[in-house]
Amino acid sequence: MSKSKVTIGDHPIYDAKTLGAPRVAVLAFQHVFAMFGATVLVPILTGLSVSTTLLWAGLGTLLFHLISKRKVPAFLGSSFAFLAGYAAIAPNGEPDLLRYACFGVACAGLLYLVLAALFRAFGANKVMKYFPPVVTGPIIIAIGLNLSSSAIANSETNWFVALVAIAVVIICNIWGRGMVKIVPILIGVIASYLTAACMGLIDFTPVKEAAWIGIPVQWDRTVFSIFTEGADTGLLITSAITIIPIAFATMMEHIGDISAISSTVGRNFIKDPGLHRTLTGDGLATTLASLFGAPANTTYGENTGVLTLTKVYDPMVIRWAAFIAVVLSFCPKFAAIIEVMPAATIGGISLILYGMISAVGVRNVVETRVDFSRSRNVLIAALILVLSIGINYSAAGAVSFQVGAVTISLSGLAVGSLAGIILNAVLPGRDYKFENDTPVDTGVDLSNSNSENLADEARKNREGEKA
């Protein structure tokens, strides 16, 4: 940990040891508060277990810190990018099908290890030219648009409750200050939830019946249980091929988040401990979480915002937050309160969230100045969007084919992603360059926060101090 001086009030603070346990605990709870809303929203949207999600958010974060040499102050929470993958394999959140979706996500996590090895062997500049914004941007746009219909369906159950969530998120995001601006999703969920409760729309019976203490992992919801019951080989292959391409977008998200954290803290984590280590940590955390029935993990922008607000960058504080998440996962009553959330609340939040995912893709294309006067770029983006969205809303909803006795189905997003990556590799004129020292504009942030803006502010403040 760097000994660069930071402050809380008028007191100079260097690290967690100097802060002392009481202050570290308060800061850790603040990080938990920042990540909580987005982290638990993914299992609510997909049908996965909230308790298992919290458990592996904490354990995944601790694993990431171990692999990244305990240098990077990052928290790993649920990734929204894989929502389209879960929806493609288990459209109604069926527990049996979710296990197969988790298998596909686990395979996607292993792809991180492949990219990490390539970074280690060839360096970031040579590898990143195959994943430019003209590919990742349209993929992200398609992810959000493919999910839009489910947001409308949930909102239609009670538009008033949904509109409360939307209004509160907008107000907090535009006019909020401090932590209010960092956690608008959580505040919107709470406001809409309370509104629905006052209207008598929530049945709290499951909360009353839930135990205070319980085991957060259920064997029959893990990937391991598939193989003890006789796996559907075709569905396993379909899940892997459908979901793995999403990892190309989430790996770019990872690079963007590590860049934002580097800018905030003032240390180049892309060089030390290196992207090969941070990608390995993120990928292994995703694979392990998925095998046990939790969502994919990703580095969280919300917590980068907290770093900027507190000016306390010691990774030990994040590890305390991870431990708190693990403890919360052993309380089924706490999870039940979240699981009885009305569909309209989920719909209202989803309308904003899914739209933001697509908007992030647009921003990525705009800010990296993708040149659409070039035919190759237009063709790549066009095919990604049309294949991803068109196939998803077609009668079949996928492209299916036989391999021997096995039927394999590819979602629109899988087809579109693969087409874009291949076209970018073979068409002449590939000119994208990745710079190790200033890679902020290469990444994307799917974790619904303003971390990149906060990172920019932090960078400007440091430059002002030097001047």
C-alpha positions as a printed NumPy array, in Angstrom:
array([[  0.   ,   0.   ,   0.   ],
       [  1.353,   3.368,  -0.969],
       [  2.062,   5.802,   1.867],
       [  0.742,   8.768,  -0.139],
       [ -1.079,  11.09 ,   2.244],
       [ -4.879,  11.221,   2.282],
       [ -7.209,  12.748,   4.848],
       [-10.507,  12.315,   6.647],
       [-11.453,  15.735,   7.962],
       [ -8.275,  17.345,   9.253],
       [ -6.584,  14.057,  10.152],
       [ -3.931,  12.524,   7.887],
       [ -4.703,   8.892,   7.091],
       [ -2.278,   6.457,   5.49 ],
       [ -3.75 ,   2.973,   5.761],
       [ -6.23 ,   0.757,   7.598],
       [ -3.814,   0.231,  10.482],
       [ -3.625,   3.972,  11.093],
       [ -7.413,   4.293,  10.858],
       [ -8.129,   1.706,  13.52 ],
       [-10.821,  -0.968,  13.557],
       [-13.868,   1.269,  14.319],
       [-13.241,   3.602,  11.371],
       [-12.361,   0.721,   9.065],
       [-15.643,  -0.981,  10.005],
       [-17.634,   2.176,   9.167],
       [-15.84 ,   2.553,   5.829],
       [-16.373,  -1.148,   5.071],
       [-20.131,  -0.864,   5.706],
       [-20.186,   2.101,   3.346],
       [-18.675,  -0.083,   0.626],
       [-21.264,  -2.785,   1.361],
       [-24.019,  -0.166,   1.104],
       [-22.645,   1.012,  -2.243],
       [-22.488,  -2.428,  -3.84 ],
       [-25.589,  -3.902,  -2.257],
       [-28.383,  -2.59 ,  -4.489],
       [-26.806,  -3.645,  -7.765],
       [-25.411,  -6.921,  -6.421],
       [-28.75 ,  -8.282,  -5.158],
       [-30.675,  -6.942,  -8.169],
       [-29.083,  -9.517, -10.49 ],
       [-30.37 , -12.59 ,  -8.589],
       [-33.775, -10.917,  -8.285],
       [-33.906, -10.429, -12.061],
       [-32.641, -13.907, -12.909],
       [-34.081, -16.122, -10.17 ],
       [-30.729, -17.005,  -8.616],
       [-30.271, -17.129,  -4.841],
       [-29.673, -13.817,  -3.041],
       [-27.821, -15.547,  -0.206],
       [-25.489, -17.41 ,  -2.567],
       [-24.9  , -14.165,  -4.455],
       [-23.791, -12.314,  -1.31 ],
       [-21.603, -15.242,  -0.247],
       [-19.703, -15.309,  -3.519],
       [-19.513, -11.539,  -3.845],
       [-17.539, -11.653,  -0.604],
       [-15.503, -14.778,  -1.324],
       [-14.883, -13.683,  -4.924],
       [-13.571, -10.332,  -3.718],
       [-11.215, -12.007,  -1.253],
       [ -9.952, -14.368,  -3.983],
       [ -9.401, -11.417,  -6.339],
       [ -7.348,  -9.611,  -3.679],
       [ -5.236, -12.704,  -3.059],
       [ -4.429, -13.152,  -6.766],
       [ -3.81 ,  -9.432,  -7.384],
       [ -1.226,  -9.379,  -4.576],
       [ -3.617,  -7.469,  -2.263],
       [ -2.831,  -4.227,  -4.086],
       [ -6.06 ,  -3.297,  -5.916],
       [ -8.924,  -1.779,  -3.843],
       [-11.699,  -3.387,  -5.919],
       [-14.949,  -5.045,  -4.845],
       [-16.469,  -7.792,  -7.   ],
       [-20.261,  -7.79 ,  -7.266],
       [-22.869,  -9.232,  -9.644],
       [-22.363,  -8.538, -13.351],
       [-25.329,  -7.188, -15.323],
       [-23.735,  -8.059, -18.647],
       [-24.661, -11.735, -18.318],
       [-28.377, -11.043, -17.795],
       [-28.974, -11.68 , -21.485],
       [-27.26 , -15.071, -21.165],
       [-29.431, -16.143, -18.238],
       [-32.527, -14.945, -20.108],
       [-31.574, -16.931, -23.212],
       [-31.149, -20.237, -21.343],
       [-33.712, -19.783, -18.536],
       [-36.17 , -17.129, -19.787],
       [-38.531, -17.519, -16.827],
       [-35.904, -18.153, -14.173],
       [-36.533, -21.91 , -14.044],
       [-34.161, -23.359, -11.384],
       [-33.262, -26.427, -13.486],
       [-32.373, -24.3  , -16.52 ],
       [-30.523, -21.731, -14.423],
       [-28.003, -24.427, -13.518],
       [-27.185, -24.81 , -17.212],
       [-26.932, -21.035, -17.603],
       [-24.504, -20.983, -14.672],
       [-22.433, -23.63 , -16.464],
       [-22.165, -21.32 , -19.478],
       [-21.132, -18.404, -17.246],
       [-18.525, -20.601, -15.54 ],
       [-17.053, -21.366, -18.969],
       [-17.074, -17.643, -19.759],
       [-15.065, -17.018, -16.582],
       [-12.396, -19.408, -17.85 ],
       [-12.056, -17.254, -20.965],
       [-10.663, -14.542, -18.672],
       [ -7.757, -16.872, -17.928],
       [ -7.053, -17.24 , -21.648],
       [ -6.946, -13.455, -22.121],
       [ -4.824, -13.096, -18.981],
       [ -2.32 , -15.586, -20.41 ],
       [ -2.251, -13.675, -23.708],
       [ -1.608, -10.402, -21.871],
       [  1.199, -12.077, -19.972],
       [  2.747, -13.591, -23.101],
       [  2.29 , -10.842, -25.714],
       [  1.438,  -7.655, -23.837],
       [ -1.765,  -5.623, -23.787],
       [ -1.136,  -3.662, -26.992],
       [ -1.084,  -6.72 , -29.272],
       [ -4.071,  -8.436, -27.66 ],
       [ -6.436,  -5.474, -27.337],
       [ -6.428,  -4.676, -31.071],
       [ -8.761,  -7.666, -31.544],
       [-11.343,  -6.194, -29.123],
       [-11.776,  -2.553, -30.169],
       [-14.781,  -0.364, -29.234],
       [-16.337,  -0.947, -32.668],
       [-16.888,  -4.544, -31.507],
       [-17.534,  -4.182, -27.772],
       [-19.743,  -1.08 , -28.088],
       [-22.442,  -2.646, -30.33 ],
       [-22.359,  -5.864, -28.256],
       [-23.206,  -3.853, -25.141],
       [-25.929,  -1.925, -26.972],
       [-27.501,  -5.234, -28.016],
       [-27.353,  -6.623, -24.454],
       [-29.543,  -3.817, -23.132],
       [-32.001,  -3.822, -26.04 ],
       [-32.488,  -7.601, -25.896],
       [-33.534,  -7.317, -22.253],
       [-35.947,  -4.401, -22.705],
       [-39.103,  -6.479, -23.175],
       [-38.789,  -8.105, -19.732],
       [-38.554,  -4.675, -18.081],
       [-41.812,  -3.621, -19.726],
       [-43.54 ,  -6.884, -18.764],
       [-42.612,  -6.44 , -15.087],
       [-43.574,  -2.757, -15.044],
       [-47.003,  -3.559, -16.471],
       [-47.941,  -5.383, -13.256],
       [-48.237,  -1.962, -11.549],
       [-47.052,   1.107, -13.417],
       [-47.41 ,   3.42 , -10.396],
       [-44.974,   1.378,  -8.305],
       [-42.617,   1.152, -11.28 ],
       [-42.759,   4.914, -11.866],
       [-41.881,   5.582,  -8.216],
       [-38.675,   3.574,  -8.684],
       [-37.861,   5.395, -11.925],
       [-38.529,   8.859, -10.481],
       [-36.453,   8.298,  -7.336],
       [-33.487,   6.924,  -9.316],
       [-33.554,   9.925, -11.665],
       [-33.831,  12.457,  -8.813],
       [-30.998,  10.865,  -6.819],
       [-28.766,  10.499,  -9.862],
       [-29.24 ,  14.059, -11.152],
       [-29.65 ,  16.108,  -7.975],
       [-28.206,  13.829,  -5.299],
       [-24.976,  14.546,  -3.45 ],
       [-22.351,  12.288,  -1.88 ],
       [-23.488,   8.718,  -1.244],
       [-27.002,   9.52 ,  -2.507],
       [-25.528,   9.981,  -5.972],
       [-23.483,   6.795,  -5.67 ],
       [-26.397,   4.484,  -4.752],
       [-29.468,   5.759,  -6.663],
       [-30.532,   2.23 ,  -7.621],
       [-30.653,   1.096,  -3.986],
       [-32.635,   4.175,  -2.912],
       [-35.053,   3.709,  -5.814],
       [-35.615,   0.075,  -4.854],
       [-36.287,   0.985,  -1.206],
       [-38.719,   3.801,  -2.113],
       [-40.671,   1.645,  -4.572],
       [-40.637,  -1.339,  -2.195],
       [-42.093,   0.74 ,   0.654],
       [-44.712,   2.186,  -1.691],
       [-45.814,  -1.304,  -2.716],
       [-45.874,  -2.416,   0.944],
       [-48.083,   0.539,   1.917],
       [-50.439,  -0.38 ,  -0.925],
       [-50.691,  -3.935,   0.396],
       [-49.06 ,  -5.483,  -2.672],
       [-46.451,  -7.586,  -0.846],
       [-46.991, -10.902,   0.914],
       [-44.521, -11.014,   3.811],
       [-45.339, -14.618,   4.742],
       [-42.014, -15.954,   3.316],
       [-40.165, -13.427,   5.497],
       [-41.965, -14.596,   8.638],
       [-41.273, -18.234,   7.807],
       [-37.581, -17.756,   6.953],
       [-34.952, -18.699,   9.541],
       [-32.494, -16.202,  10.957],
       [-29.485, -18.409,  10.232],
       [-29.005, -20.848,   7.354],
       [-26.589, -22.222,   4.76 ],
       [-26.404, -19.912,   1.706],
       [-25.704, -22.675,  -0.858],
       [-28.306, -25.217,  -2.011],
       [-26.846, -28.298,  -3.691],
       [-29.723, -28.737,  -6.152],
       [-29.106, -25.218,  -7.513],
       [-25.395, -25.726,  -8.193],
       [-23.811, -26.761, -11.486],
       [-22.409, -29.864,  -9.786],
       [-25.92 , -31.235,  -9.306],
       [-26.416, -31.403, -13.096],
       [-23.856, -34.176, -13.434],
       [-25.247, -36.252, -10.578],
       [-28.695, -36.322, -12.219],
       [-27.663, -36.952, -15.826],
       [-26.729, -33.867, -17.804],
       [-28.347, -32.715, -21.056],
       [-25.226, -32.526, -23.231],
       [-26.882, -30.459, -25.929],
       [-28.072, -27.858, -23.436],
       [-24.629, -27.696, -21.822],
       [-23.004, -26.978, -25.195],
       [-25.736, -24.501, -26.13 ],
       [-25.296, -22.661, -22.852],
       [-21.526, -22.437, -23.226],
       [-21.613, -21.232, -26.851],
       [-24.423, -18.776, -26.108],
       [-22.895, -17.167, -23.027],
       [-19.121, -17.277, -23.608],
       [-19.159, -14.426, -26.204],
       [-20.585, -12.089, -23.549],
       [-17.245, -12.388, -21.767],
       [-15.609, -10.321, -24.511],
       [-17.708,  -7.356, -23.347],
       [-17.206,  -8.014, -19.625],
       [-13.439,  -8.322, -20.024],
       [-13.43 ,  -4.866, -21.601],
       [-15.574,  -3.714, -18.674],
       [-12.94 ,  -5.128, -16.331],
       [-10.171,  -3.188, -18.071],
       [-12.245,  -0.003, -17.882],
       [-12.905,  -0.473, -14.167],
       [ -9.252,  -1.188, -13.363],
       [ -8.363,   1.937, -15.336],
       [-10.87 ,   3.996, -13.334],
       [ -9.528,   2.622, -10.045],
       [ -5.971,   3.406, -11.175],
       [ -6.987,   6.984, -11.989],
       [ -8.738,   7.388,  -8.645],
       [ -5.926,   5.992,  -6.512],
       [ -3.078,   7.414,  -8.573],
       [ -1.353,   4.078,  -9.196],
       [ -1.161,   2.169, -12.478],
       [ -2.668,  -1.184, -11.555],
       [ -2.65 ,  -2.193, -15.223],
       [  1.129,  -2.473, -14.934],
       [  1.367,  -3.556, -11.27 ],
       [  0.041,  -6.061, -10.335],
       [ -0.884,  -6.257, -14.04 ],
       [ -3.985,  -7.057, -16.064],
       [ -2.988, -10.718, -16.222],
       [ -3.433, -10.932, -12.437],
       [ -6.613,  -8.854, -12.159],
       [ -8.246, -10.724, -15.064],
       [ -7.293, -14.053, -13.499],
       [ -8.803, -13.019, -10.178],
       [-12.017, -11.774, -11.793],
       [-12.313, -14.84 , -14.029],
       [-11.753, -17.396, -11.275],
       [-14.206, -15.562,  -9.014],
       [-16.816, -15.683, -11.789],
       [-16.252, -19.375, -12.498],
       [-16.398, -20.453,  -8.853],
       [-19.439, -18.283,  -8.103],
       [-21.29 , -19.711, -11.098],
       [-20.494, -23.32 , -10.209],
       [-22.166, -22.777,  -6.827],
       [-25.235, -21.065,  -8.32 ],
       [-24.326, -17.373,  -7.965],
       [-24.153, -14.725, -10.719],
       [-20.974, -13.807, -12.532],
       [-18.731, -11.378, -10.657],
       [-17.245,  -8.141, -11.911],
       [-15.227,  -5.247, -10.517],
       [-17.687,  -2.641,  -9.226],
       [-17.709,   1.014, -10.25 ],
       [-19.911,   1.939,  -7.279],
       [-17.064,   1.145,  -4.917],
       [-14.658,   3.193,  -7.017],
       [-16.984,   6.114,  -6.319],
       [-16.719,   5.436,  -2.587],
       [-12.921,   5.47 ,  -2.866],
       [-13.126,   8.92 ,  -4.434],
       [-15.436,  10.233,  -1.726],
       [-13.504,   8.884,   1.273],
       [ -9.938,   9.203,  -0.076],
       [ -9.123,   5.957,   1.77 ],
       [ -7.566,   3.582,  -0.746],
       [ -6.286,   0.766,   1.476],
       [ -7.528,  -2.566,   0.01 ],
       [ -7.925,  -3.853,   3.573],
       [-11.125,  -1.797,   3.875],
       [-12.553,  -3.63 ,   0.831],
       [-11.625,  -6.974,   2.374],
       [-13.57 ,  -6.053,   5.498],
       [-16.556,  -5.241,   3.277],
       [-16.203,  -8.644,   1.623],
       [-16.264, -10.337,   5.031],
       [-19.466,  -8.445,   5.941],
       [-21.108,  -9.661,   2.707],
       [-20.212, -13.256,   3.616],
       [-21.754, -12.865,   7.081],
       [-24.999, -11.415,   5.617],
       [-25.289, -14.396,   3.27 ],
       [-25.964, -16.696,   6.254],
       [-29.245, -14.898,   7.124],
       [-32.187, -16.379,   5.108],
       [-34.652, -13.882,   6.637],
       [-32.578, -11.04 ,   5.208],
       [-32.637, -12.726,   1.779],
       [-36.412, -13.315,   2.026],
       [-37.052,  -9.592,   2.492],
       [-35.35 ,  -9.033,  -0.842],
       [-36.983, -11.964,  -2.626],
       [-40.571, -10.769,  -1.954],
       [-39.869,  -7.569,  -3.848],
       [-42.781,  -6.84 ,  -6.246],
       [-42.303,  -7.335,  -9.984],
       [-43.218,  -3.692, -10.65 ],
       [-40.284,  -2.473,  -8.555],
       [-37.97 ,  -4.756, -10.517],
       [-39.528,  -3.525, -13.755],
       [-39.039,   0.159, -12.94 ],
       [-35.4  ,  -0.334, -12.005],
       [-34.862,  -2.554, -15.048],
       [-36.222,   0.077, -17.437],
       [-33.435,   2.403, -16.368],
       [-30.787,  -0.266, -15.935],
       [-31.249,  -1.96 , -19.302],
       [-31.399,   1.394, -21.031],
       [-28.206,   2.432, -19.272],
       [-26.455,  -0.716, -20.477],
       [-27.259,   0.204, -24.088],
       [-26.348,   3.855, -23.453],
       [-22.959,   2.755, -22.096],
       [-22.344,   0.983, -25.396],
       [-23.243,   4.154, -27.31 ],
       [-20.965,   6.205, -25.066],
       [-18.119,   3.757, -25.589],
       [-18.411,   4.146, -29.361],
       [-18.695,   7.945, -29.183],
       [-15.92 ,   8.607, -26.659],
       [-13.432,   6.368, -28.455],
       [-14.266,   8.19 , -31.714],
       [-15.068,   5.123, -33.786],
       [-14.902,   6.281, -37.404],
       [-18.193,   5.295, -39.057],
       [-17.174,   6.902, -42.327],
       [-15.156,   3.712, -42.839],
       [-17.136,   0.886, -44.427],
       [-15.465,  -1.843, -42.332],
       [-16.631,  -0.237, -39.088],
       [-20.18 ,   0.245, -40.368],
       [-20.361,  -3.384, -41.491],
       [-19.041,  -4.73 , -38.196],
       [-21.427,  -2.669, -36.044],
       [-24.396,  -3.287, -38.342],
       [-24.034,  -7.052, -38.346],
       [-23.534,  -7.225, -34.579],
       [-26.708,  -5.218, -33.923],
       [-28.958,  -6.815, -36.553],
       [-27.922, -10.399, -35.78 ],
       [-28.051,  -9.928, -31.996],
       [-31.453,  -8.238, -31.899],
       [-33.064,  -9.773, -34.987],
       [-32.401, -13.396, -34.019],
       [-33.469, -12.747, -30.421],
       [-36.91 , -11.483, -31.521],
       [-37.384, -13.98 , -34.341],
       [-39.915, -16.798, -34.098],
       [-37.252, -19.331, -33.124],
       [-35.339, -16.938, -30.875],
       [-32.047, -18.67 , -31.716],
       [-30.032, -20.324, -34.477],
       [-30.139, -24.107, -34.016],
       [-28.157, -26.875, -35.709],
       [-27.298, -30.524, -35.193],
       [-23.881, -31.916, -34.287],
       [-24.381, -35.656, -34.383],
       [-27.205, -36.43 , -31.974],
       [-26.809, -33.12 , -30.139],
       [-28.865, -30.004, -30.904],
       [-27.007, -26.74 , -30.35 ],
       [-28.776, -23.388, -30.209],
       [-27.002, -20.025, -30.466],
       [-28.664, -16.867, -29.176],
       [-28.668, -13.729, -31.266],
       [-26.092, -12.155, -28.976],
       [-23.74 , -15.11 , -29.416],
       [-24.058, -15.009, -33.216],
       [-23.668, -11.244, -33.362],
       [-20.659, -11.194, -31.038],
       [-18.839, -13.946, -32.901],
       [-19.571, -12.274, -36.261],
       [-18.201,  -8.939, -35.037],
       [-15.025, -10.39 , -33.533],
       [-14.271, -12.464, -36.638],
       [-15.   ,  -9.619, -39.074],
       [-12.791,  -7.228, -37.128],
       [ -9.964,  -9.764, -37.25 ],
       [-10.161, -10.505, -41.005],
       [-11.204,  -7.198, -42.579],
       [ -8.325,  -4.878, -43.545],
       [ -7.852,  -1.555, -41.795],
       [ -7.644,  -2.624, -38.147],
       [ -5.972,   0.379, -36.53 ],
       [ -7.041,   0.381, -32.878],
       [ -4.213,   1.011, -30.397],
       [ -4.311,   0.325, -26.667],
       [ -2.095,   2.43 , -24.417],
       [ -1.019,   0.98 , -21.068],
       [ -0.575,   4.386, -19.474],
       [ -3.941,   5.897, -20.452],
       [ -6.408,   3.074, -21.129],
       [ -9.513,   4.637, -19.505],
       [-11.359,   5.13 , -22.8  ],
       [-10.944,   1.49 , -23.834],
       [-13.219,   0.033, -21.205],
       [-16.917,   0.081, -20.422],
       [-18.788,   0.291, -17.149],
       [-21.875,  -1.92 , -16.855],
       [-22.276,  -1.416, -13.107],
       [-24.63 ,   1.598, -13.328],
       [-22.423,   4.12 , -11.492],
       [-20.632,   7.327, -12.299],
       [-17.22 ,   5.913, -11.426],
       [-15.542,   7.107, -14.602],
       [-16.625,  10.692, -13.942],
       [-15.435,  10.378, -10.373],
       [-12.125,   9.01 , -11.602],
       [-11.778,  11.96 , -13.986],
       [-12.47 ,  14.348, -11.108],
       [ -9.846,  12.642,  -8.975],
       [ -7.309,  12.895, -11.784],
       [ -8.022,  16.598, -12.254],
       [ -7.69 ,  17.223,  -8.516],
       [ -4.277,  15.526,  -8.448],
       [ -3.142,  17.567, -11.448],
       [ -4.322,  20.728,  -9.715],
       [ -2.391,  19.825,  -6.568],
       [  0.781,  19.256,  -8.599],
       [  0.322,  22.619, -10.348]])
